Every structure is written in structure tokens, then in C-alpha cells.
């Protein structure tokens, strides 16, 4: 079975924003909204299944290369994947570089989301590769990090991302949607976007913002369903 989401799911998520998806997760009491991970440069929205990589500090005297595990994951993740890197255990060390970015693009992945810093931003711009992270550095990862896990549950902020979960990222930030909830979250996100579009249209037509928002029951758009 392919890991890639059906095209209608991917296309649907491209019609909404991270804010819409976050509100939909709120409605379902899903902890999916990630704080502190933003576009490293102005780049495209990404939607795809998670291929996860866990980084850690090397033990004393250990000089294990990150290359074999990282590039094997990229080459087997499948088209449409998002490389998701958890570098929380080693936050001051680069977790993504230009050669890795080239491999991501060549193998059909749609981008990278990292709880960590990265370098070679000029190269990502040249590839047109969307990358999201916590900051930028110039130092190499070589000798400074090891791979602690591949295709394992990882953390983005305080949000758990499992392999094959849906990862959504745009200018507003990152949201992780558990794979089993992707269709329902999308349905609600589209409803929320439609309601907000109606409110904006009403305001532009001269209706007061309060009246427009009350008419759309705006305060309840992200209210948990069990409340």
C-alpha cells in the first residue's frame, strides 16, 4: 500500500490554511498545532505524509555518520512525503543541509519540517524546496549529531508526529494531523474556511463585523464537539 495520501485529500488541504486546520483539530480535540516552527524563507505550502528522523547528541567519542540512515529514509519515503526531523535533543546543531535538500527534491519529497536549525538556505531557494524550521545556522552537522531513530514517533514542539501522519505547513506555521483523522479534519477545515469567507464578504458589503460574526456563529467554529 502506498504511503501517499489520495490526491483528493492533498488537493483539499491545499485549499485551506494552517489556521483552518488548527481550528479543525481544536474541534476534534487533537493536539496538532506546532509552535515555533516557521518558514525558513518565503516558500510554498506543503502537505504530505511524514517520513520521520530523530537526531541526538553523539555519545563521547562517537563519530557515527548521519548519512546512511538519512539518505536511505529519503530514498524510500516515497513521492509526496515530508521529511520531518526532530532535533530537540541537539537544538544548537544544524539538522539539514543543501545536499540533503537536493536529495529531497530529486526523490519527490515535497519539503522538510524540522524542530531544529538548518543551513544552506540559498540552495533551498535555488531548488524551490520548501523548508520549515526553528532557525538558521552555518555549521555542519558532521561529527555533531547522530541518528537516533528512523520512521519512529518524533516531536515537533510538544506535538507528536508519527510516521505517515499528515504534515501541513504554510506561512502560519505547522500542523500535524493523525493519519486516521485526515478526512474529518479536512471536512471541518473546509467548513471553517467557508464560514470565514462569508464573514469577510459580509464585512466588505457593509455589514458590521459583529453582526457578520454572530451570523456565522464564529465563536463556536473551533469549539470541541464534545462540549
ChimeraX commands (.cxc) that place a marker at each C-alpha (Angstrom):
marker #1 position 0.00,0.00,0.00 radius 0.5
marker #1 position 1.31,3.43,-0.91 radius 0.5
marker #1 position 2.08,5.83,1.91 radius 0.5
marker #1 position 1.00,8.80,-0.17 radius 0.5
marker #1 position -2.38,10.36,0.59 radius 0.5
marker #1 position -5.10,10.20,-2.06 radius 0.5
marker #1 position -4.94,13.17,-4.41 radius 0.5
marker #1 position -8.32,14.47,-3.26 radius 0.5
marker #1 position -7.00,14.73,0.31 radius 0.5
marker #1 position -3.85,16.56,-0.75 radius 0.5
marker #1 position -5.78,18.87,-3.08 radius 0.5
marker #1 position -8.31,19.61,-0.35 radius 0.5
marker #1 position -5.68,20.61,2.17 radius 0.5
marker #1 position -4.10,22.94,-0.38 radius 0.5
marker #1 position -7.38,24.90,-0.35 radius 0.5
marker #1 position -7.13,25.76,3.36 radius 0.5
marker #1 position -4.62,27.34,5.74 radius 0.5
marker #1 position -2.78,26.10,8.81 radius 0.5
marker #1 position -5.15,28.29,10.83 radius 0.5
marker #1 position -8.16,26.46,9.37 radius 0.5
marker #1 position -6.54,23.08,10.01 radius 0.5
marker #1 position -5.61,24.05,13.57 radius 0.5
marker #1 position -9.20,25.15,14.27 radius 0.5
marker #1 position -10.47,21.85,12.86 radius 0.5
marker #1 position -8.10,19.98,15.16 radius 0.5
marker #1 position -9.45,22.02,18.08 radius 0.5
marker #1 position -12.96,20.92,17.13 radius 0.5
marker #1 position -11.82,17.28,17.38 radius 0.5
marker #1 position -9.64,17.83,20.49 radius 0.5
marker #1 position -6.50,16.88,18.53 radius 0.5
marker #1 position -3.18,18.36,19.70 radius 0.5
marker #1 position -1.82,19.16,16.26 radius 0.5
marker #1 position -0.77,22.82,16.21 radius 0.5
marker #1 position 3.02,23.22,16.43 radius 0.5
marker #1 position 4.57,26.37,17.92 radius 0.5
marker #1 position 7.92,27.86,16.94 radius 0.5
marker #1 position 8.47,26.23,13.54 radius 0.5
marker #1 position 8.10,28.64,10.63 radius 0.5
marker #1 position 9.23,29.03,7.00 radius 0.5
marker #1 position 12.99,29.46,6.81 radius 0.5
marker #1 position 12.42,31.67,3.76 radius 0.5
marker #1 position 9.18,32.67,1.94 radius 0.5
marker #1 position 8.28,29.31,0.43 radius 0.5
marker #1 position 5.37,27.18,-0.70 radius 0.5
marker #1 position 2.76,25.42,1.37 radius 0.5
marker #1 position 3.45,21.73,1.87 radius 0.5
marker #1 position 1.10,18.81,2.51 radius 0.5
marker #1 position 2.27,15.22,2.71 radius 0.5
marker #1 position 2.88,12.08,4.73 radius 0.5
marker #1 position 5.57,12.18,7.39 radius 0.5
marker #1 position 8.90,10.42,6.96 radius 0.5
marker #1 position 10.42,10.88,10.40 radius 0.5
marker #1 position 14.00,11.24,11.57 radius 0.5
marker #1 position 15.18,11.60,15.18 radius 0.5
marker #1 position 18.53,13.30,15.84 radius 0.5
marker #1 position 20.55,13.24,19.05 radius 0.5
marker #1 position 23.87,14.30,20.52 radius 0.5
marker #1 position 26.62,11.74,19.92 radius 0.5
marker #1 position 27.99,9.87,22.91 radius 0.5
marker #1 position 31.53,10.71,23.94 radius 0.5
marker #1 position 33.97,9.53,21.30 radius 0.5
marker #1 position 31.24,8.52,18.85 radius 0.5
marker #1 position 31.69,9.86,15.30 radius 0.5
marker #1 position 28.87,7.98,13.60 radius 0.5
marker #1 position 27.78,9.45,10.27 radius 0.5
marker #1 position 24.20,10.60,9.79 radius 0.5
marker #1 position 24.46,9.97,6.05 radius 0.5
marker #1 position 23.39,6.30,5.66 radius 0.5
marker #1 position 20.18,6.49,7.69 radius 0.5
marker #1 position 19.18,9.94,6.44 radius 0.5
marker #1 position 19.58,9.23,2.75 radius 0.5
marker #1 position 18.07,5.74,2.96 radius 0.5
marker #1 position 14.97,7.30,4.51 radius 0.5
marker #1 position 14.77,9.96,1.81 radius 0.5
marker #1 position 15.16,7.36,-0.95 radius 0.5
marker #1 position 12.43,5.09,0.48 radius 0.5
marker #1 position 9.91,7.60,1.85 radius 0.5
marker #1 position 8.01,7.81,-1.41 radius 0.5
marker #1 position 6.86,10.69,-3.57 radius 0.5
marker #1 position 4.75,13.23,-1.70 radius 0.5
marker #1 position 6.46,12.69,1.65 radius 0.5
marker #1 position 7.59,15.40,4.04 radius 0.5
marker #1 position 10.92,14.83,5.79 radius 0.5
marker #1 position 10.20,15.51,9.47 radius 0.5
marker #1 position 13.26,15.99,11.69 radius 0.5
marker #1 position 13.20,16.05,15.48 radius 0.5
marker #1 position 16.40,17.68,16.70 radius 0.5
marker #1 position 15.09,18.72,20.10 radius 0.5
marker #1 position 17.89,16.79,21.83 radius 0.5
marker #1 position 20.52,18.76,19.92 radius 0.5
marker #1 position 18.90,22.13,19.16 radius 0.5
marker #1 position 22.08,24.15,18.55 radius 0.5
marker #1 position 23.33,21.86,15.76 radius 0.5
marker #1 position 22.35,22.01,12.09 radius 0.5
marker #1 position 19.91,19.26,11.09 radius 0.5
marker #1 position 19.51,19.92,7.34 radius 0.5
marker #1 position 21.92,20.95,4.60 radius 0.5
marker #1 position 21.96,21.63,0.89 radius 0.5
marker #1 position 22.95,18.15,-0.30 radius 0.5
marker #1 position 20.16,16.63,1.76 radius 0.5
marker #1 position 17.83,19.22,0.25 radius 0.5
marker #1 position 18.89,18.20,-3.24 radius 0.5
marker #1 position 18.14,14.55,-2.41 radius 0.5
marker #1 position 14.73,15.52,-1.02 radius 0.5
marker #1 position 13.85,17.32,-4.23 radius 0.5
marker #1 position 15.29,14.60,-6.51 radius 0.5
marker #1 position 13.36,11.82,-4.76 radius 0.5
marker #1 position 9.98,13.54,-4.99 radius 0.5
marker #1 position 9.51,14.62,-1.39 radius 0.5
marker #1 position 7.60,17.89,-1.07 radius 0.5
marker #1 position 9.69,19.55,1.63 radius 0.5
marker #1 position 11.11,19.40,5.13 radius 0.5
marker #1 position 9.73,20.36,8.54 radius 0.5
marker #1 position 12.27,20.34,11.36 radius 0.5
marker #1 position 12.27,21.08,15.06 radius 0.5
marker #1 position 15.82,22.28,14.62 radius 0.5
marker #1 position 18.06,24.75,12.81 radius 0.5
marker #1 position 19.34,24.37,9.26 radius 0.5
marker #1 position 21.83,25.85,6.81 radius 0.5
marker #1 position 22.30,26.38,3.05 radius 0.5
marker #1 position 19.14,28.42,2.68 radius 0.5
marker #1 position 20.37,29.81,-0.64 radius 0.5
marker #1 position 20.40,26.28,-2.03 radius 0.5
marker #1 position 16.83,25.54,-0.94 radius 0.5
marker #1 position 15.76,28.74,-2.66 radius 0.5
marker #1 position 17.53,27.59,-5.80 radius 0.5
marker #1 position 15.80,24.20,-5.71 radius 0.5
marker #1 position 12.43,25.76,-4.87 radius 0.5
marker #1 position 12.37,23.44,-1.85 radius 0.5
marker #1 position 10.01,24.45,0.98 radius 0.5
marker #1 position 11.73,24.17,4.37 radius 0.5
marker #1 position 10.37,24.97,7.82 radius 0.5
marker #1 position 12.46,25.08,10.98 radius 0.5
marker #1 position 13.37,26.96,14.14 radius 0.5
marker #1 position 16.28,28.97,12.76 radius 0.5
marker #1 position 19.36,29.21,10.56 radius 0.5
marker #1 position 23.00,28.30,11.16 radius 0.5
marker #1 position 26.12,27.87,9.05 radius 0.5
marker #1 position 27.86,25.00,10.84 radius 0.5
marker #1 position 27.96,21.43,9.58 radius 0.5
marker #1 position 26.13,18.54,11.22 radius 0.5
marker #1 position 29.15,16.32,10.65 radius 0.5
marker #1 position 30.51,14.98,13.93 radius 0.5
marker #1 position 27.93,16.92,15.92 radius 0.5
marker #1 position 24.79,14.73,15.65 radius 0.5
marker #1 position 23.79,11.11,15.25 radius 0.5
marker #1 position 20.59,9.49,14.02 radius 0.5
marker #1 position 18.64,8.12,16.99 radius 0.5
marker #1 position 15.66,6.78,15.03 radius 0.5
marker #1 position 14.11,6.45,11.57 radius 0.5
marker #1 position 10.38,6.20,10.91 radius 0.5
marker #1 position 9.65,6.45,14.63 radius 0.5
marker #1 position 7.34,8.78,16.57 radius 0.5
marker #1 position 9.03,12.18,16.90 radius 0.5
marker #1 position 8.25,15.53,18.45 radius 0.5
marker #1 position 7.64,18.89,16.79 radius 0.5
marker #1 position 7.36,21.23,19.74 radius 0.5
marker #1 position 5.01,19.41,22.08 radius 0.5
marker #1 position 3.17,17.67,19.24 radius 0.5
marker #1 position 3.82,14.01,18.47 radius 0.5
marker #1 position 4.26,13.19,14.79 radius 0.5
marker #1 position 4.00,9.53,13.83 radius 0.5
marker #1 position 5.28,8.09,10.55 radius 0.5
marker #1 position 2.70,8.66,7.80 radius 0.5
marker #1 position 0.73,11.31,9.71 radius 0.5
marker #1 position -0.28,14.26,7.56 radius 0.5
marker #1 position 2.06,17.24,7.89 radius 0.5
marker #1 position 0.74,20.64,6.84 radius 0.5
marker #1 position 2.89,23.78,6.72 radius 0.5
marker #1 position 2.35,27.29,5.41 radius 0.5
marker #1 position 3.09,30.91,6.36 radius 0.5
marker #1 position 1.09,30.46,9.58 radius 0.5
marker #1 position 3.15,27.51,10.79 radius 0.5
marker #1 position 2.86,23.74,11.05 radius 0.5
marker #1 position 0.03,21.36,11.95 radius 0.5
marker #1 position 0.25,17.59,12.33 radius 0.5
marker #1 position -2.93,15.59,11.64 radius 0.5
marker #1 position -3.06,11.93,12.72 radius 0.5
marker #1 position -3.50,9.83,9.60 radius 0.5
marker #1 position -6.79,8.32,10.78 radius 0.5
marker #1 position -8.32,11.79,11.17 radius 0.5
marker #1 position -7.18,13.40,7.90 radius 0.5
marker #1 position -10.54,13.20,6.09 radius 0.5
marker #1 position -12.57,14.50,9.03 radius 0.5
marker #1 position -10.13,17.32,9.78 radius 0.5
marker #1 position -10.21,18.36,6.13 radius 0.5
marker #1 position -14.02,18.38,6.06 radius 0.5
marker #1 position -14.17,20.65,9.11 radius 0.5
marker #1 position -11.32,22.88,7.88 radius 0.5
marker #1 position -13.19,23.49,4.61 radius 0.5
marker #1 position -16.35,24.33,6.57 radius 0.5
marker #1 position -14.42,26.80,8.74 radius 0.5
marker #1 position -12.81,28.44,5.73 radius 0.5
marker #1 position -16.20,28.79,4.02 radius 0.5
marker #1 position -17.68,30.38,7.16 radius 0.5
marker #1 position -14.78,32.83,7.46 radius 0.5
marker #1 position -15.04,33.70,3.76 radius 0.5
marker #1 position -18.73,34.52,4.32 radius 0.5
marker #1 position -17.87,36.76,7.26 radius 0.5
marker #1 position -15.26,38.65,5.25 radius 0.5
marker #1 position -17.65,39.04,2.31 radius 0.5
marker #1 position -20.35,40.37,4.63 radius 0.5
marker #1 position -17.96,42.92,6.17 radius 0.5
marker #1 position -16.91,44.09,2.71 radius 0.5
marker #1 position -20.58,44.52,1.79 radius 0.5
marker #1 position -21.08,46.94,4.66 radius 0.5
marker #1 position -22.43,44.66,7.40 radius 0.5
marker #1 position -20.85,45.25,10.81 radius 0.5
marker #1 position -18.15,42.77,11.81 radius 0.5
marker #1 position -20.02,41.84,15.00 radius 0.5
marker #1 position -23.23,41.11,13.09 radius 0.5
marker #1 position -21.37,39.12,10.45 radius 0.5
marker #1 position -19.52,37.05,13.02 radius 0.5
marker #1 position -22.62,36.42,15.09 radius 0.5
marker #1 position -24.45,35.30,11.97 radius 0.5
marker #1 position -21.70,32.77,11.24 radius 0.5
marker #1 position -21.62,31.58,14.87 radius 0.5
marker #1 position -17.93,32.46,14.68 radius 0.5
marker #1 position -17.07,31.91,18.34 radius 0.5
marker #1 position -18.11,28.27,18.05 radius 0.5
marker #1 position -16.21,27.39,14.86 radius 0.5
marker #1 position -13.40,25.67,16.76 radius 0.5
marker #1 position -15.40,24.60,19.82 radius 0.5
marker #1 position -14.75,20.94,20.70 radius 0.5
marker #1 position -17.57,18.73,19.53 radius 0.5
marker #1 position -17.99,17.10,22.92 radius 0.5
marker #1 position -18.58,20.45,24.67 radius 0.5
marker link #1:1,2 radius 0.2
marker link #1:2,3 radius 0.2
marker link #1:3,4 radius 0.2
marker link #1:4,5 radius 0.2
marker link #1:5,6 radius 0.2
marker link #1:6,7 radius 0.2
marker link #1:7,8 radius 0.2
marker link #1:8,9 radius 0.2
marker link #1:9,10 radius 0.2
marker link #1:10,11 radius 0.2
marker link #1:11,12 radius 0.2
marker link #1:12,13 radius 0.2
marker link #1:13,14 radius 0.2
marker link #1:14,15 radius 0.2
marker link #1:15,16 radius 0.2
marker link #1:16,17 radius 0.2
marker link #1:17,18 radius 0.2
marker link #1:18,19 radius 0.2
marker link #1:19,20 radius 0.2
marker link #1:20,21 radius 0.2
marker link #1:21,22 radius 0.2
marker link #1:22,23 radius 0.2
marker link #1:23,24 radius 0.2
marker link #1:24,25 radius 0.2
marker link #1:25,26 radius 0.2
marker link #1:26,27 radius 0.2
marker link #1:27,28 radius 0.2
marker link #1:28,29 radius 0.2
marker link #1:29,30 radius 0.2
marker link #1:30,31 radius 0.2
marker link #1:31,32 radius 0.2
marker link #1:32,33 radius 0.2
marker link #1:33,34 radius 0.2
marker link #1:34,35 radius 0.2
marker link #1:35,36 radius 0.2
marker link #1:36,37 radius 0.2
marker link #1:37,38 radius 0.2
marker link #1:38,39 radius 0.2
marker link #1:39,40 radius 0.2
marker link #1:40,41 radius 0.2
marker link #1:41,42 radius 0.2
marker link #1:42,43 radius 0.2
marker link #1:43,44 radius 0.2
marker link #1:44,45 radius 0.2
marker link #1:45,46 radius 0.2
marker link #1:46,47 radius 0.2
marker link #1:47,48 radius 0.2
marker link #1:48,49 radius 0.2
marker link #1:49,50 radius 0.2
marker link #1:50,51 radius 0.2
marker link #1:51,52 radius 0.2
marker link #1:52,53 radius 0.2
marker link #1:53,54 radius 0.2
marker link #1:54,55 radius 0.2
marker link #1:55,56 radius 0.2
marker link #1:56,57 radius 0.2
marker link #1:57,58 radius 0.2
marker link #1:58,59 radius 0.2
marker link #1:59,60 radius 0.2
marker link #1:60,61 radius 0.2
marker link #1:61,62 radius 0.2
marker link #1:62,63 radius 0.2
marker link #1:63,64 radius 0.2
marker link #1:64,65 radius 0.2
marker link #1:65,66 radius 0.2
marker link #1:66,67 radius 0.2
marker link #1:67,68 radius 0.2
marker link #1:68,69 radius 0.2
marker link #1:69,70 radius 0.2
marker link #1:70,71 radius 0.2
marker link #1:71,72 radius 0.2
marker link #1:72,73 radius 0.2
marker link #1:73,74 radius 0.2
marker link #1:74,75 radius 0.2
marker link #1:75,76 radius 0.2
marker link #1:76,77 radius 0.2
marker link #1:77,78 radius 0.2
marker link #1:78,79 radius 0.2
marker link #1:79,80 radius 0.2
marker link #1:80,81 radius 0.2
marker link #1:81,82 radius 0.2
marker link #1:82,83 radius 0.2
marker link #1:83,84 radius 0.2
marker link #1:84,85 radius 0.2
marker link #1:85,86 radius 0.2
marker link #1:86,87 radius 0.2
marker link #1:87,88 radius 0.2
marker link #1:88,89 radius 0.2
marker link #1:89,90 radius 0.2
marker link #1:90,91 radius 0.2
marker link #1:91,92 radius 0.2
marker link #1:92,93 radius 0.2
marker link #1:93,94 radius 0.2
marker link #1:94,95 radius 0.2
marker link #1:95,96 radius 0.2
marker link #1:96,97 radius 0.2
marker link #1:97,98 radius 0.2
marker link #1:98,99 radius 0.2
marker link #1:99,100 radius 0.2
marker link #1:100,101 radius 0.2
marker link #1:101,102 radius 0.2
marker link #1:102,103 radius 0.2
marker link #1:103,104 radius 0.2
marker link #1:104,105 radius 0.2
marker link #1:105,106 radius 0.2
marker link #1:106,107 radius 0.2
marker link #1:107,108 radius 0.2
marker link #1:108,109 radius 0.2
marker link #1:109,110 radius 0.2
marker link #1:110,111 radius 0.2
marker link #1:111,112 radius 0.2
marker link #1:112,113 radius 0.2
marker link #1:113,114 radius 0.2
marker link #1:114,115 radius 0.2
marker link #1:115,116 radius 0.2
marker link #1:116,117 radius 0.2
marker link #1:117,118 radius 0.2
marker link #1:118,119 radius 0.2
marker link #1:119,120 radius 0.2
marker link #1:120,121 radius 0.2
marker link #1:121,122 radius 0.2
marker link #1:122,123 radius 0.2
marker link #1:123,124 radius 0.2
marker link #1:124,125 radius 0.2
marker link #1:125,126 radius 0.2
marker link #1:126,127 radius 0.2
marker link #1:127,128 radius 0.2
marker link #1:128,129 radius 0.2
marker link #1:129,130 radius 0.2
marker link #1:130,131 radius 0.2
marker link #1:131,132 radius 0.2
marker link #1:132,133 radius 0.2
marker link #1:133,134 radius 0.2
marker link #1:134,135 radius 0.2
marker link #1:135,136 radius 0.2
marker link #1:136,137 radius 0.2
marker link #1:137,138 radius 0.2
marker link #1:138,139 radius 0.2
marker link #1:139,140 radius 0.2
marker link #1:140,141 radius 0.2
marker link #1:141,142 radius 0.2
marker link #1:142,143 radius 0.2
marker link #1:143,144 radius 0.2
marker link #1:144,145 radius 0.2
marker link #1:145,146 radius 0.2
marker link #1:146,147 radius 0.2
marker link #1:147,148 radius 0.2
marker link #1:148,149 radius 0.2
marker link #1:149,150 radius 0.2
marker link #1:150,151 radius 0.2
marker link #1:151,152 radius 0.2
marker link #1:152,153 radius 0.2
marker link #1:153,154 radius 0.2
marker link #1:154,155 radius 0.2
marker link #1:155,156 radius 0.2
marker link #1:156,157 radius 0.2
marker link #1:157,158 radius 0.2
marker link #1:158,159 radius 0.2
marker link #1:159,160 radius 0.2
marker link #1:160,161 radius 0.2
marker link #1:161,162 radius 0.2
marker link #1:162,163 radius 0.2
marker link #1:163,164 radius 0.2
marker link #1:164,165 radius 0.2
marker link #1:165,166 radius 0.2
marker link #1:166,167 radius 0.2
marker link #1:167,168 radius 0.2
marker link #1:168,169 radius 0.2
marker link #1:169,170 radius 0.2
marker link #1:170,171 radius 0.2
marker link #1:171,172 radius 0.2
marker link #1:172,173 radius 0.2
marker link #1:173,174 radius 0.2
marker link #1:174,175 radius 0.2
marker link #1:175,176 radius 0.2
marker link #1:176,177 radius 0.2
marker link #1:177,178 radius 0.2
marker link #1:178,179 radius 0.2
marker link #1:179,180 radius 0.2
marker link #1:180,181 radius 0.2
marker link #1:181,182 radius 0.2
marker link #1:182,183 radius 0.2
marker link #1:183,184 radius 0.2
marker link #1:184,185 radius 0.2
marker link #1:185,186 radius 0.2
marker link #1:186,187 radius 0.2
marker link #1:187,188 radius 0.2
marker link #1:188,189 radius 0.2
marker link #1:189,190 radius 0.2
marker link #1:190,191 radius 0.2
marker link #1:191,192 radius 0.2
marker link #1:192,193 radius 0.2
marker link #1:193,194 radius 0.2
marker link #1:194,195 radius 0.2
marker link #1:195,196 radius 0.2
marker link #1:196,197 radius 0.2
marker link #1:197,198 radius 0.2
marker link #1:198,199 radius 0.2
marker link #1:199,200 radius 0.2
marker link #1:200,201 radius 0.2
marker link #1:201,202 radius 0.2
marker link #1:202,203 radius 0.2
marker link #1:203,204 radius 0.2
marker link #1:204,205 radius 0.2
marker link #1:205,206 radius 0.2
marker link #1:206,207 radius 0.2
marker link #1:207,208 radius 0.2
marker link #1:208,209 radius 0.2
marker link #1:209,210 radius 0.2
marker link #1:210,211 radius 0.2
marker link #1:211,212 radius 0.2
marker link #1:212,213 radius 0.2
marker link #1:213,214 radius 0.2
marker link #1:214,215 radius 0.2
marker link #1:215,216 radius 0.2
marker link #1:216,217 radius 0.2
marker link #1:217,218 radius 0.2
marker link #1:218,219 radius 0.2
marker link #1:219,220 radius 0.2
marker link #1:220,221 radius 0.2
marker link #1:221,222 radius 0.2
marker link #1:222,223 radius 0.2
marker link #1:223,224 radius 0.2
marker link #1:224,225 radius 0.2
marker link #1:225,226 radius 0.2
marker link #1:226,227 radius 0.2
view
